[in-house]
Amino acid sequence: MATITLHHLSFGYDGQAPLFTDVNLNLDAAWHLALVGRNGRGKTTLLRLLQHQLPFTGTITAPPTHYFPQPIPDPDQLTLYAMQAVSPAEQWELERELNLLHVDPDVLWRPYATLSGGEQTKVRLALLFVDADQFALIDEPTNHLDAASREQVAAYLQKKNGFIVVSHDRHFLDAVSDHTLAINKQTISLTQGNYSTYAAAKAQQDAFEQAENARLKTDIARLQATAREKQRWSTAREGDKHGNRHVPGSGAVADKGFVGARAARVMQKAKNLEHRMDAQLATKQTLLKDIEDIPSLTINTTPDHHRVYWHVTDLQLAYDRPLFAPVSFDLEAGERIALVGPNGSGKSSLLAALFGEFSGSQTGEIHRPASVTWSRVRQAYADLQGNLQSFAAARHLPYQDLLNNLKKLGLERASFTTPITAMSQGQQKKVEVAASLVTPANVLVWDEPTNYLDIDNQTQLIQAIQANQPTMLFVEHDQAFIDQVATKIIRLRPA
């Protein structure tokens, strides 16, 4: 059976702290391995190292690999030719895999650029598994996939040979993985089982370490107090040898030898206590290394007197054909409405229509009080320009509040001066989210906010929403997020 071996692997980017130091791992290439960890911990970097795309010290032994998402040199080509430009594949092989993914093979004869995000994902996954001799490295396949497509992709991957998959959808990871490799705060751990198995084991370990840390803290404080008392007594008794002290309760003068021996014994006990204390301090230092600090985010909500923020009646949008059947709803103060529907059903188009940005034809009515304010999280944010300070100034945002939320979301201080266009997709997403959080608004309008955010970031957003109870209209495919945030669901149905 093929294996992936990392022996004394070390790697770090220039000018930054090492991501990996003397890592040793033996992984079975037949495993369905979930790779998890906070953004910036090195998940994608590890996949690049397995492809020998970065310099490192140590050794890596791995079978030949294919990586998802593959770069597409010419997205305007017909999809078949666009895929064949990336990797040799016969038409029938791609059609076979697309059928398994519940995709009409006719997409091969449409320009790749015209496919939906979900179709593009599935086509590239099909290409990934055409060659069964290549080991698959799959980096965040669930972005832009609706709930049904995530289930289809999960069922597809369950039947494939070994792979490594990175995803921030915990339900998806539970469905596809049988082992979990976690890049923790200071260590790397391997768990037999899916993400929930890993999460439960880590929670149990964290609870044990916190309890042990509290016990050791109490014991160390007691030992310190006892050692200090014994040292004080021993020092005082040692002074008795040089004075004219009497034995208490008698008229006899204390024997200097007796006093010195007793003081020596007490001093030795004090030193023994110090040794015990040092041992416990050493044990204490091994604890809490991987416990994550997940600070609370702040949301700049500004409730007002309006009961209804948006009133939508018989709204229908179309390009060449209607995107969905007419829909009506009110967004009332305190509600958090989730717009759900399959990829291509018009969810993002509906959000655009609410702001007068839809370019197709439109029927029905949209009413919004003129004084309503909002903040947005968009799927595409290519207009993020400049550094964070100039960005905040252009948006009239409180700069320190923006940095505070970005720091809480895990953006490194070193990136605070990086041009936003030079940031990774995950970092740019954090800027988009943090900007929405600090914008004074009556309503939050978020389009797939969890894309590119790790599970801890998603937990932060959920907890902030539950604590602040903002009025929201949002699109999201992560069912855990919907379950914990939404107070109402609006389903877009085919026309």
Solvent accessible surface area in square Angstrom, and as a share of the most:
residue,aa,sasa,rsa
1,M,181,0.81
2,A,54,0.42
3,T,69,0.40
4,I,2,0.01
5,T,37,0.22
6,L,3,0.02
7,H,92,0.41
8,H,88,0.39
9,L,0,0.00
10,S,33,0.21
11,F,17,0.07
12,G,31,0.30
13,Y,73,0.28
14,D,145,0.75
15,G,91,0.87
16,Q,120,0.53
17,A,82,0.64
18,P,92,0.58
19,L,52,0.26
20,F,4,0.02
21,T,99,0.58
22,D,74,0.38
23,V,18,0.10
24,N,76,0.39
25,L,23,0.11
26,N,107,0.55
27,L,6,0.03
28,D,42,0.22
29,A,12,0.09
30,A,47,0.37
31,W,55,0.19
32,H,25,0.11
33,L,3,0.02
34,A,0,0.00
35,L,1,0.00
36,V,9,0.05
37,G,21,0.20
38,R,27,0.10
39,N,33,0.17
40,G,54,0.52
41,R,49,0.18
42,G,7,0.07
43,K,15,0.06
44,T,60,0.35
45,T,11,0.07
46,L,6,0.03
47,L,0,0.00
48,R,86,0.31
49,L,0,0.00
50,L,6,0.03
51,Q,41,0.18
52,H,108,0.48
53,Q,99,0.44
54,L,24,0.12
55,P,114,0.72
56,F,54,0.23
57,T,89,0.52
58,G,38,0.37
59,T,77,0.45
60,I,16,0.08
61,T,85,0.50
62,A,33,0.25
63,P,30,0.19
64,P,87,0.55
65,T,31,0.18
66,H,46,0.20
67,Y,52,0.20
68,F,6,0.03
69,P,49,0.31
70,Q,16,0.07
71,P,111,0.70
72,I,28,0.14
73,P,98,0.62
74,D,61,0.32
75,P,53,0.34
76,D,108,0.56
77,Q,65,0.29
78,L,59,0.29
79,T,0,0.00
80,L,6,0.03
81,Y,102,0.39
82,A,0,0.00
83,M,0,0.00
84,Q,70,0.31
85,A,63,0.49
86,V,49,0.28
87,S,20,0.13
88,P,125,0.79
89,A,11,0.09
90,E,100,0.45
91,Q,67,0.30
92,W,153,0.54
93,E,33,0.15
94,L,0,0.00
95,E,48,0.21
96,R,96,0.35
97,E,4,0.02
98,L,0,0.00
99,N,88,0.45
100,L,93,0.46
101,L,0,0.00
102,H,131,0.58
103,V,14,0.08
104,D,88,0.46
105,P,33,0.21
106,D,92,0.48
107,V,4,0.03
108,L,0,0.00
109,W,108,0.38
110,R,91,0.33
111,P,51,0.32
112,Y,9,0.04
113,A,51,0.40
114,T,85,0.49
115,L,10,0.05
116,S,37,0.24
117,G,35,0.34
118,G,3,0.03
119,E,44,0.20
120,Q,40,0.18
121,T,11,0.07
122,K,14,0.06
123,V,0,0.00
124,R,46,0.17
125,L,0,0.00
126,A,0,0.00
127,L,6,0.03
128,L,3,0.02
129,F,24,0.10
130,V,17,0.10
131,D,55,0.28
132,A,80,0.62
133,D,123,0.64
134,Q,51,0.23
135,F,14,0.06
136,A,2,0.01
137,L,0,0.00
138,I,0,0.00
139,D,13,0.07
140,E,38,0.17
141,P,1,0.01
142,T,6,0.04
143,N,18,0.09
144,H,56,0.25
145,L,0,0.00
146,D,8,0.04
147,A,46,0.36
148,A,58,0.45
149,S,11,0.07
150,R,21,0.08
151,E,126,0.56
152,Q,52,0.23
153,V,0,0.00
154,A,6,0.05
155,A,45,0.35
156,Y,7,0.03
157,L,0,0.00
158,Q,90,0.40
159,K,169,0.72
160,K,38,0.16
161,N,113,0.58
162,G,8,0.07
163,F,0,0.00
164,I,2,0.01
165,V,0,0.00
166,V,1,0.00
167,S,2,0.01
168,H,16,0.07
169,D,8,0.04
170,R,50,0.18
171,H,96,0.43
172,F,7,0.03
173,L,0,0.00
174,D,40,0.21
175,A,45,0.35
176,V,4,0.02
177,S,12,0.07
178,D,62,0.32
179,H,22,0.10
180,T,0,0.00
181,L,1,0.01
182,A,1,0.00
183,I,8,0.04
184,N,13,0.07
185,K,90,0.38
186,Q,120,0.53
187,T,62,0.36
188,I,47,0.24
189,S,39,0.25
190,L,73,0.36
191,T,26,0.15
192,Q,146,0.65
193,G,16,0.15
194,N,40,0.20
195,Y,31,0.12
196,S,57,0.37
197,T,63,0.37
198,Y,24,0.09
199,A,37,0.29
200,A,65,0.51
201,A,49,0.38
202,K,37,0.16
203,A,62,0.48
204,Q,136,0.60
205,Q,89,0.40
206,D,26,0.14
207,A,58,0.45
208,F,115,0.48
209,E,23,0.10
210,Q,94,0.42
211,A,65,0.50
212,E,35,0.16
213,N,25,0.13
214,A,58,0.45
215,R,116,0.42
216,L,3,0.01
217,K,133,0.57
218,T,90,0.53
219,D,25,0.13
220,I,11,0.05
221,A,55,0.43
222,R,125,0.46
223,L,0,0.00
224,Q,68,0.30
225,A,49,0.38
226,T,47,0.27
227,A,4,0.03
228,R,123,0.45
229,E,92,0.41
230,K,59,0.25
231,Q,59,0.26
232,R,141,0.51
233,W,68,0.24
234,S,4,0.03
235,T,90,0.52
236,A,49,0.38
237,R,61,0.22
238,E,70,0.32
239,G,41,0.39
240,D,17,0.09
241,K,48,0.21
242,H,151,0.68
243,G,37,0.36
244,N,115,0.59
245,R,131,0.48
246,H,94,0.42
247,V,62,0.35
248,P,126,0.80
249,G,94,0.90
250,S,60,0.38
251,G,72,0.69
252,A,57,0.44
253,V,89,0.51
254,A,21,0.16
255,D,88,0.46
256,K,120,0.51
257,G,52,0.50
258,F,121,0.50
259,V,14,0.08
260,G,13,0.12
261,A,48,0.37
262,R,110,0.40
263,A,2,0.02
264,A,62,0.48
265,R,133,0.48
266,V,23,0.13
267,M,59,0.26
268,Q,93,0.41
269,K,112,0.48
270,A,0,0.00
271,K,96,0.41
272,N,69,0.35
273,L,22,0.11
274,E,53,0.24
275,H,124,0.55
276,R,124,0.45
277,M,24,0.11
278,D,78,0.41
279,A,60,0.46
280,Q,37,0.16
281,L,63,0.31
282,A,58,0.45
283,T,61,0.36
284,K,56,0.24
285,Q,133,0.59
286,T,84,0.49
287,L,21,0.11
288,L,64,0.32
289,K,83,0.35
290,D,26,0.14
291,I,34,0.17
292,E,38,0.17
293,D,105,0.54
294,I,60,0.30
295,P,43,0.27
296,S,88,0.57
297,L,7,0.04
298,T,78,0.45
299,I,14,0.07
300,N,57,0.29
301,T,36,0.21
302,T,51,0.29
303,P,116,0.73
304,D,57,0.29
305,H,159,0.71
306,H,31,0.14
307,R,161,0.59
308,V,31,0.18
309,Y,4,0.01
310,W,0,0.00
311,H,76,0.34
312,V,2,0.01
313,T,45,0.26
314,D,83,0.43
315,L,0,0.00
316,Q,40,0.18
317,L,0,0.00
318,A,16,0.13
319,Y,126,0.48
320,D,150,0.78
321,R,171,0.62
322,P,55,0.35
323,L,31,0.15
324,F,0,0.00
325,A,31,0.24
326,P,79,0.50
327,V,16,0.09
328,S,62,0.40
329,F,15,0.06
330,D,38,0.20
331,L,0,0.00
332,E,56,0.25
333,A,52,0.40
334,G,39,0.37
335,E,33,0.15
336,R,19,0.07
337,I,0,0.00
338,A,0,0.00
339,L,0,0.00
340,V,18,0.11
341,G,16,0.16
342,P,71,0.45
343,N,43,0.22
344,G,61,0.59
345,S,13,0.08
346,G,8,0.08
347,K,13,0.05
348,S,46,0.29
349,S,22,0.14
350,L,0,0.00
351,L,7,0.04
352,A,23,0.18
353,A,5,0.04
354,L,4,0.02
355,F,31,0.13
356,G,70,0.68
357,E,98,0.44
358,F,26,0.11
359,S,101,0.65
360,G,28,0.27
361,S,66,0.42
362,Q,82,0.37
363,T,87,0.50
364,G,40,0.39
365,E,96,0.43
366,I,42,0.21
367,H,102,0.45
368,R,84,0.31
369,P,40,0.25
370,A,107,0.83
371,S,73,0.47
372,V,6,0.03
373,T,63,0.36
374,W,77,0.27
375,S,5,0.03
376,R,63,0.23
377,V,2,0.01
378,R,57,0.21
379,Q,67,0.30
380,A,79,0.62
381,Y,22,0.08
382,A,94,0.73
383,D,81,0.42
384,L,3,0.02
385,Q,106,0.47
386,G,36,0.35
387,N,62,0.32
388,L,0,0.00
389,Q,109,0.49
390,S,56,0.36
391,F,9,0.04
392,A,1,0.00
393,A,69,0.54
394,A,80,0.62
395,R,98,0.36
396,H,165,0.74
397,L,17,0.08
398,P,55,0.35
399,Y,59,0.22
400,Q,126,0.56
401,D,72,0.37
402,L,0,0.00
403,L,22,0.11
404,N,66,0.34
405,N,1,0.00
406,L,0,0.00
407,K,103,0.44
408,K,41,0.18
409,L,0,0.00
410,G,33,0.32
411,L,5,0.02
412,E,79,0.35
413,R,156,0.57
414,A,85,0.66
415,S,13,0.08
416,F,22,0.09
417,T,114,0.66
418,T,41,0.24
419,P,71,0.45
420,I,0,0.00
421,T,83,0.48
422,A,71,0.55
423,M,12,0.05
424,S,63,0.40
425,Q,115,0.51
426,G,16,0.15
427,Q,44,0.20
428,Q,35,0.15
429,K,2,0.01
430,K,6,0.02
431,V,0,0.00
432,E,5,0.02
433,V,0,0.00
434,A,0,0.00
435,A,4,0.03
436,S,3,0.02
437,L,1,0.00
438,V,6,0.03
439,T,35,0.20
440,P,70,0.44
441,A,0,0.00
442,N,15,0.08
443,V,1,0.00
444,L,4,0.02
445,V,3,0.02
446,W,0,0.00
447,D,13,0.07
448,E,8,0.03
449,P,0,0.00
450,T,8,0.05
451,N,8,0.04
452,Y,42,0.16
453,L,0,0.00
454,D,3,0.02
455,I,20,0.10
456,D,31,0.16
457,N,0,0.00
458,Q,3,0.02
459,T,35,0.20
460,Q,3,0.01
461,L,1,0.00
462,I,7,0.04
463,Q,97,0.43
464,A,5,0.04
465,I,1,0.00
466,Q,81,0.36
467,A,83,0.64
468,N,58,0.30
469,Q,98,0.44
470,P,4,0.03
471,T,10,0.06
472,M,0,0.00
473,L,0,0.00
474,F,0,0.00
475,V,0,0.00
476,E,3,0.01
477,H,11,0.05
478,D,3,0.01
479,Q,79,0.35
480,A,8,0.07
481,F,1,0.00
482,I,9,0.05
483,D,95,0.49
484,Q,82,0.36
485,V,2,0.01
486,A,24,0.19
487,T,78,0.45
488,K,71,0.30
489,I,72,0.36
490,I,23,0.12
491,R,131,0.48
492,L,6,0.03
493,R,145,0.53
494,P,115,0.72
495,A,83,0.65
